[in-house]
Amino acid sequence: MPMSRYAVFGHPIAHSLSPRIHAQFGKQRDIAVTYATVDVEPADLGEALERFAQQGGVGANITLPLKEAAYALCSQLSERAQRCGAVNTLTRVEGQWHGDNTDGQGLVRDLTGRHGLDLRARRALMLGAGGAAHGVAPALLDAGIRELIIVNRTSERADALADKLGMPKRAHSRYWEDLGSLGDFELIVNATSASRGGSDAFDLPFSLTNSRTLAVDLNYGEASIPFLAWARAAGCHDAVDGLGMLVEQAADSFRLWHGERPDTDPAYAMLREINPLLVTA
Ligand code: NDP
């Protein structure tokens, strides 16, 4: 009987913090966890997941840019994964992959719990329409935001996400060039990977912000510097990175696999020890 294995699949993936976070959760709960990284391109994901299952793989996290590809490979999907159209957690059940998505819940838990922020009645702007945006948009709507506008570099993807959420496109999805005419928002979520390419995508109009604006970058560490710097320069009230979302969504994945949700505080302490600059709050 092969050992139960877990892994995170992505491209690139070498610098993922997920193996350390899951090892901390396992140690804390006295559960032996074997959790690896697998670098794979979207077209090869199906084959890689089957190989992983043959080697004892029973659970997987899925990250950039594979969440929509993973969704298409599942034989069963949770209700929230269906709403997201993207999957970040796979569980092997009777020879098949079942898909769920804990990203949105992780983000909302971090903002409303750890940071004590109130998301209700905020007018919200989402930059990006990839796998992460798909994952968090339904949870933000459920958390009571007043209105959601999605802006993506490739506008067809913003239209497709608005459609999937049952919102009229063009009213809720706009072009990047429209950013200067959209008014101001109390919540701005950066769900793009733009900072990874070192682009000038965050030369955004300050007119998007007001004195209540909460700016949230789903990126963390170095990759969150450009957007958070823009948010501070624009005078946003709060600016939060995506490390909390990473830890909280991981705890929810751990619960799906092991039946119990670990404490997340020891994981933040562990991350602070590895790199004090990583955890700022
Ligand atoms: P995807 O590859 O699915 O989507 C990338 C998104 O970024 C698309 O909307 C893309 O637009 C946009 N984008 C890329 N480059 C640029 C640019 N130069 N200018 C403007 N837009 C750009 O990635 P994900 O959605 O999975 O991830 C997005 C980011 O969120 C990643 O950096 C990831 O690390 C982070 N993330 C963090 C998590 C956490 O737990 N904290 C969880 C999940 C993701 P287009 O459609 O035009 O290509």
Residues whose N, C-alpha, C, O or C-beta is under 5 A from the ligand:
A	BS01	NDP	L64 P65 G128 A129 G130 G131 A132 A133 N152 R153 T154 R157 A191 T192 S193 A194 S199 A201 L218 N219 G242 L243 M245 L246
